[in-house]
């Protein structure tokens, strides 16, 4: 924790963790913790005996995969937008505008 961070307690699968958060980022951290908690509960399912570290790793892997898919989709849309803008630029150049 840096000297500017403040400690915040979060609960994941009935375990409490204290993490440092920069001023003004507490709400974002709490939202991320709720998202992670939901994903961990989804991964754990009915298996209450599943090891928390395994559940955490699988939840993190699922979330990383979702993030990667979003990034790839975003990159594809950016490429498409660049091609469209280039085509429009060529049409404007050809029209003498």
Beta strands, then each sheet from edge to edge (+ up, - down):
strand 1: 5-12
strand 2: 15-22
sheet 1: 1+ 2-
end
